[in-house]
Amino acid sequence: MTDKNFEQPDDGDEVRPGEEGSEAHASDPASQEPELTVDDILGAEQNADAAAEDPDLLGDLKRLQAEYANYRRRTEEQREVEIERAKGSVAKNLLPVLDDLDRAAKHGDLAEGTPFAAIAEKLRGVAERMGLVTYGAAGEAFDPQQHEAIFQQPTPGQTEATILEVVEVGYRLGSVELRPAKVVVAVPAD
C-alpha cells in the first residue's frame, strides 16, 4: 500500500476555486430538477422521436395507469367494507348489553343520578356515535321485512297489522340490519 500525501493535491484531483465537482452539483438542492409524478409523465406530450421509436409505449403506459387507478379504487372499496364489517361485529356484541340496559330501565333499576344510569347513558352514546339505530315501536305499522312477529293478537276494530308490543327492539348499523325487531302484532279480528 502506498502512502499518499493528502496535503498536496494531485494534478488530476485539483479543484480550482469557482469550479464545482459533480458531487457538489448533485448535493445542491437548488440545482435539482423538480420531482415528476406519474400523471406528469403520462400527461406530457410525446415527442416525434419517441413516437417513432415505440408507438405502443404510450398505449401501454395509459393501460398501466388505468390498471393502477382500478386497483386503488378496489382497495378503497374493500377498506370501506372491512371497516363496516368491523363496526358490525362490535355492534352485534353490544346488543345483549343494550338489551339488558333496556330491561333494567323497564324494571326501574336505572334511577336518575345513579352510577349505573350514568354508565348506561355513556354506553348508549357510544352506540349512537357508531351509527347504531334502534327501530320498532308500539303503534307502528307491521312490516315483515323489518319486524319478526312472535305472536299475533286478533284485535277488534283493527284495520291493518300494527305493532302492539315490542319484545326486543331491532337494530340497524347504517343500511345493514343487525337484528329484526321482535314484536307482538295486532291483527284485524275476523
Summary of the structure (lengths in Angstrom):
residues: 190
radius of gyration: 36.0
end to end distance: 113.6
largest distance: 116.3
contacts: 400
relative contact order: 0.09
helix: 46%
strand: 19%
